[in-house]
């Protein structure tokens, strides 16, 4: 999980962008990927990071579900209001 997230970090993105080759469709070759410097924190810190990401993703999923429910309720309320049922 840590490696996947760090690859999308600004530090790695800058390294990848500096190594891009080509103009129309830029390429990033395996050689450049292997030379990318990735900080590797202690394993316990990586595990803590993974737990925090999991908790955050669960909360985000719950918030999306609540938002969908609110959208449905609002649509129902609008429907009833335009039909003069309120």
C-alpha contacts under 8 A as a table, 3 or more apart, distances in Angstrom:
res1	aa1	res2	aa2	distance
1	X	4	X	5.27
1	X	5	X	6.39
1	X	50	X	6.30
2	X	5	X	5.26
2	X	6	X	6.04
2	X	46	X	6.33
2	X	49	X	7.23
2	X	50	X	6.76
3	X	6	X	5.13
3	X	7	X	6.12
4	X	7	X	5.44
4	X	8	X	7.02
5	X	8	X	5.46
5	X	9	X	6.67
6	X	9	X	4.97
6	X	12	X	6.96
6	X	38	X	7.58
7	X	12	X	5.60
7	X	13	X	7.10
8	X	12	X	6.59
8	X	13	X	6.35
9	X	12	X	5.51
9	X	13	X	6.11
10	X	13	X	4.97
10	X	14	X	6.06
11	X	14	X	5.34
11	X	15	X	6.51
12	X	15	X	5.03
12	X	16	X	6.12
12	X	36	X	7.23
12	X	37	X	7.64
12	X	38	X	7.32
13	X	16	X	5.06
13	X	17	X	5.99
14	X	17	X	5.12
14	X	18	X	6.12
15	X	18	X	5.22
15	X	19	X	6.50
15	X	36	X	6.53
16	X	19	X	5.20
16	X	20	X	6.37
16	X	28	X	7.16
16	X	32	X	7.55
16	X	33	X	7.34
16	X	36	X	7.46
17	X	20	X	5.29
19	X	28	X	6.61
19	X	32	X	6.21
20	X	26	X	5.78
20	X	27	X	5.55
20	X	28	X	5.14
21	X	26	X	5.34
21	X	27	X	5.14
21	X	28	X	6.44
22	X	25	X	6.24
22	X	26	X	4.56
22	X	27	X	6.20
23	X	26	X	5.62
28	X	32	X	6.54
28	X	33	X	7.09
29	X	32	X	5.47
29	X	33	X	6.43
30	X	33	X	4.92
30	X	34	X	6.06
31	X	34	X	5.24
31	X	35	X	6.44
32	X	35	X	5.10
32	X	36	X	6.50
33	X	36	X	5.32
41	X	45	X	6.27
41	X	46	X	6.46
42	X	45	X	5.40
42	X	46	X	6.45
43	X	46	X	4.91
43	X	47	X	6.17
44	X	47	X	5.01
44	X	48	X	6.19
45	X	48	X	5.00
45	X	49	X	6.14
46	X	49	X	5.00
46	X	50	X	6.22
47	X	50	X	4.98
47	X	51	X	6.23
48	X	51	X	5.10
48	X	52	X	6.24
49	X	52	X	5.15
49	X	53	X	6.15
50	X	53	X	5.07
50	X	54	X	6.14
51	X	54	X	5.10
51	X	55	X	6.22
52	X	55	X	5.13
52	X	56	X	6.07
53	X	56	X	5.05
53	X	57	X	6.07
54	X	57	X	5.10
54	X	58	X	6.20
55	X	58	X	5.16
55	X	59	X	6.22
56	X	59	X	5.13
56	X	60	X	6.06
57	X	60	X	4.97
57	X	61	X	6.13
58	X	61	X	5.08
58	X	62	X	6.28
59	X	62	X	5.06
59	X	63	X	6.15
60	X	63	X	5.03
60	X	64	X	6.18
61	X	64	X	5.14
61	X	65	X	6.27
62	X	65	X	5.12
62	X	66	X	6.24
63	X	66	X	5.03
63	X	67	X	6.09
64	X	67	X	5.00
64	X	68	X	6.16
65	X	68	X	5.11
65	X	69	X	6.26
66	X	69	X	5.05
66	X	70	X	6.15
67	X	70	X	5.02
67	X	71	X	6.10
68	X	71	X	5.06
68	X	72	X	6.26
69	X	72	X	5.13
69	X	73	X	6.22
70	X	73	X	5.04
70	X	74	X	6.05
71	X	74	X	5.12
71	X	75	X	6.13
72	X	75	X	5.12
72	X	76	X	6.21
73	X	76	X	5.07
73	X	77	X	6.15
74	X	77	X	4.96
74	X	78	X	6.11
75	X	78	X	5.09
75	X	79	X	6.13
76	X	79	X	5.06
76	X	80	X	6.23
77	X	80	X	5.17
77	X	81	X	6.05
78	X	81	X	4.99
78	X	82	X	6.14
79	X	82	X	5.37
79	X	83	X	6.27
80	X	83	X	5.11
80	X	84	X	6.26
80	X	85	X	5.15
80	X	86	X	6.41
81	X	84	X	5.11
81	X	85	X	5.78
81	X	86	X	5.52
82	X	85	X	7.62
